[in-house]
Amino acid sequence: VVPFLIIGLTLVIYFAHPNFNKVFRIYDKLNNVVQENLQGIRVVKSYVREDHEDEKFKSVSKDIYKTFSKAQSIVAFNNPILQFSVYVCMLLVSWLGAKFVVGGTLTTGELVSMFTYTMQILMSLNMMSMVFVMVIIARTSAERITEVLSEESDLKNNEAPLYEISDGSVRFKNVCFSYAGELEKLALIDADMEIKSGEVIGIIGGTGSSKSTLVQLIPRLYDVTKGSVEVGGQDVRKYDLKSLRDQVSMVLQNNVLFTGTIKENLRWGNEDATDEDLTRVCKIAQADSFIQEFPDKYDTLISQGGNNVSGGQKQRLCIARALLKKPKILILDDSTSAVDTKTDRLIREGMKEEIPGTTTFIIGQRISSIEDSDRIIVMDNGMINAIGTHESLLKTNHIYQEVYESQQKGFGEDDDRSSRYFGKQQQDLGKVNGFIEEMMYGQKVVKIFNHEPQTIHQFKGLNEELRQSATQANKYANSLMPIMMNLLNIQYVLLAVIGGIFSVYGVSALTIGMIASFLQLSRSLNMPISQVSQQINFVIMALAGAERIFNLIDEKSESDDGLVTLVNVSRQENQLIENDERTGIWAWKYPHEDGTVSYTELTGDVRFDDVSFGYEENNRVLKDINLYAEPGQKVAFVGATGAGKTTITNLINRFYDIQEGKIRYDGINIEKIKKHSLRRSLGIVLQDTHLFTGTIRENIRYGNLYASDEAVIQAAKLANAEEFINHLPDKYDTVITGDGDGLSQGQRQLLAIARAAIADPPVMILDEATSSIDTRTEKYVQAGMDQLMKGRTVFVIAHRLSTIQNSDVIMVMDHGRIIERGTHDELLLEKATTAQNKFYKYNSLLSLGMASLSLEEGGAERGLSMIKSSFKRNDAGHIVSFEVTGHAESGPYGSDVVCAAVSALTISTVNGIDALAGFEPIVETNEDESGYYSGAFIKNLIMALPLQLLLIGPFCRMVLAKSRQIRTESFIG
């Protein structure tokens, strides 16, 4: 029997093991699908792809079910094989034993004992069969773990490493680099240059030109394929990795924060930093102001990935963390792309004071971010195209000239114990899994800040919690089996003893054979009880796991009480007729209580009426927002980081519901529109670009699952993505992972724009859609986007004025309020206060009561042409308020207008009514130049007399014509 048993079990292992291996690989795929859906939930919702992702999940789940069922069906053979072997043994024992008893060589008692031994062997083998299944699964799992643990790092310390870095000088010697490690597929080609210690180096270039690749070779995030990189006069490969990275601080393009408080995240830069140190670097990074607005300030908890702070706030926290390190080399990889121009300037000025003498590399898309660098490197297609100062490059380098000119057009302004413990075990397991995922996602940050030891220590702590909870859970659950076995053995002994006594003393008609049969029956009866006790442990574990699953399933899903749906329509005799095919005309289908339906054509008219919103009930981030976007208008939002720009677009999409006010879409309250219909009408490019695992073609087609290959190519061309796609090995069939590994941030944004373009939506939302794209590429993208946006309502969020200057209306936001609105030209005239702080601003409010100021004569209109756009008129065309701005250095039309306007307002009452109620003159000047401005004011007051007469003339004529008594007083601000 034993050879048969060995052969049977060997065959089970042989066939089951590969299937379990396949199961675990499909589990990886399933986990990846779930993770991508959670990380990209806004993309999924924006493109209404819930059903698509649900089908994808079900497909992978079905694969797991089939493969796992096949594996288990093979494993299930082990129990019948064991049972068959044991029962064959029992038959042989019975047959041979009976012959031996009859022959007198074996007593009945000895035969009973043999039966007992056989039954004990059977029970042991039953238990072994359970363990056997677990061993097969455990072996497969162990192989998967060993596969990861056996991976060796490509980056190894020198046998006799250097620990001291003399200075921050950097030398690139004919450096070539390939992510694939092959010289045929180079991302960086023949980089050769020398940087002195303390120099500030700006790096600029097109999207995908290997700017980030260049600087990531300095802290040895990768090793060069050819050539060498030297720091402090030594090849970086000669240094101890920890020592090298201690002296290099880096703010990555893809900002990563970890679960914990703001303090804990900042102290990644320096564990010994005091609270005063944290406040100081946060003030330099312009982060202290928004941190102070949080209820818990520096103890505010950051959620995984920093999802509860804006993109700009995340960037500023990462800059503060890097400054705490006080390194010899600081690398800023497009680290201010999500902050406004003013904040960018303040950060750079603060850094100069905080870390003087530090070699600094600044990768930027804005010329203003790098123009004051000692030298600027221009990158193009993986090569250094030119090196020089801002001035020299403007004269000699056509790429730099093109970037500069593109930005000058507006860019520069910019129940029981066991169950309880199993539940605790599941929670601790979740913590460990979450920690591993977070550390893998932020592995570059872990490396840059040399946090491997702390990360391992933290992992061991979480692992110990898991071990303790698992030990506690199993201690109680596994106590059941010994108790049951002891009770069964006691029962067996009692039956044997009492039966023997009855038989010996003739108390009953029991024979030895009957007692043996009864004992055998008792064993058979106890076997299921024994098997159930074995399964109790698994049942309790399953219940604990199910509880965690049901807690998630019981979470309330998005409520959707909308009735209005989006449908395709066609026009027939001035009527809208619903159509199943795509017609290019959309309409809202509104069902009524009487069973009838009405159709309202989708035009893209969006209005906010007194909208207030807060992510937390007691903390409003938007206050009294009133705005409208008429059909076909391009509406832009600008403002400081954290002003609430992204929040507004999130409300249009109904990612969140407002607490106060109304949002109307073509006159319909958006709460009455079905969410999937609402989102189908909107195309969105999010601030945090998210791509899905699959080919580039599949990622672009995500915007329209039925798009043809030709449509995919057209969308890529429109987004200016085709050039880099065609340089990839498999072009449109190149497989990318969910985080877009292998693509630059700018290239990911181009794919996201192509995805939105192929969706062809009636309304578009672009949230910093080109923040990581160089301005040369943006110029081409913008041309395609302008074509796409023609006739559509578009909402744009940007810090580059080049992106929004052609908008129909620009909303200036600050602290959750719209403080200014107008066209680009109007805002430049009305809001001439800039970062240089050299502008006058006069804000006037005329409350004329019964009288109104009307400019009737054409001559007066011509005289006022230079400040005409600053007047606000009511429906009757009367001016009710105006704002005048001017610059003392702007020649005869800046401060002249200001002085003339103020001097001209000499009429303070009309028939006793206060004509200047609420008039509040405000002057903003640079204190160091206040004497200059005083002189300029008096000079311009005299020079502007002709304009004063033009302003006073029409007003006086109007008042005198009505024979009103006028009292004149001088009013100069």
Secondary structure as UniProt FT lines:
FT   HELIX           2..39
FT   HELIX           41..46
FT   TURN            47..48
FT   HELIX           50..75
FT   TURN            76..77
FT   HELIX           78..103
FT   HELIX           108..149
FT   STRAND          170..177
FT   TURN            179..180
FT   HELIX           183..185
FT   STRAND          188..195
FT   TURN            197..198
FT   STRAND          200..205
FT   TURN            207..208
FT   HELIX           211..216
FT   TURN            217..220
FT   STRAND          226..231
FT   TURN            232..233
FT   STRAND          234..235
FT   HELIX           236..238
FT   HELIX           241..246
FT   STRAND          248..251
FT   STRAND          260..261
FT   HELIX           262..266
FT   TURN            267..268
FT   TURN            271..272
FT   HELIX           275..284
FT   TURN            285..286
FT   HELIX           288..293
FT   TURN            295..296
FT   HELIX           297..299
FT   STRAND          301..302
FT   HELIX           304..306
FT   TURN            307..308
FT   HELIX           311..324
FT   STRAND          329..333
FT   TURN            335..338
FT   HELIX           341..354
FT   TURN            356..357
FT   STRAND          359..363
FT   HELIX           367..370
FT   TURN            371..372
FT   STRAND          375..380
FT   TURN            381..382
FT   STRAND          383..388
FT   HELIX           390..396
FT   HELIX           398..408
FT   TURN            409..410
FT   HELIX           411..413
FT   HELIX           417..441
FT   HELIX           443..448
FT   TURN            449..450
FT   HELIX           452..477
FT   TURN            478..479
FT   HELIX           480..504
FT   TURN            505..506
FT   HELIX           512..553
FT   STRAND          564..572
FT   TURN            573..574
FT   STRAND          575..579
FT   STRAND          586..591
FT   TURN            593..594
FT   STRAND          597..601
FT   STRAND          606..613
FT   TURN            617..618
FT   STRAND          622..629
FT   TURN            631..632
FT   STRAND          634..639
FT   TURN            641..642
FT   HELIX           645..652
FT   TURN            653..654
FT   STRAND          660..665
FT   TURN            666..667
FT   STRAND          668..669
FT   HELIX           670..672
FT   HELIX           675..680
FT   STRAND          682..685
FT   STRAND          694..695
FT   HELIX           696..701
FT   TURN            702..703
FT   TURN            705..706
FT   HELIX           709..718
FT   TURN            719..720
FT   HELIX           722..726
FT   TURN            729..730
FT   HELIX           731..733
FT   STRAND          735..736
FT   TURN            738..739
FT   TURN            741..742
FT   HELIX           745..759
FT   STRAND          763..767
FT   TURN            769..772
FT   HELIX           775..789
FT   TURN            790..791
FT   STRAND          793..797
FT   HELIX           801..804
FT   TURN            805..806
FT   STRAND          809..814
FT   TURN            815..816
FT   STRAND          817..822
FT   HELIX           824..830
FT   TURN            835..836
FT   STRAND          839..845
FT   TURN            849..850
FT   HELIX           858..863
FT   HELIX           865..870
FT   STRAND          871..873
FT   TURN            875..876
FT   STRAND          879..887
FT   TURN            888..889
FT   HELIX           891..893
FT   HELIX           895..904
FT   STRAND          907..910
FT   TURN            911..912
FT   STRAND          913..914
FT   TURN            915..918
FT   HELIX           927..929
FT   HELIX           930..943
FT   HELIX           945..961
FT   TURN            962..963
FT   STRAND          966..968
//
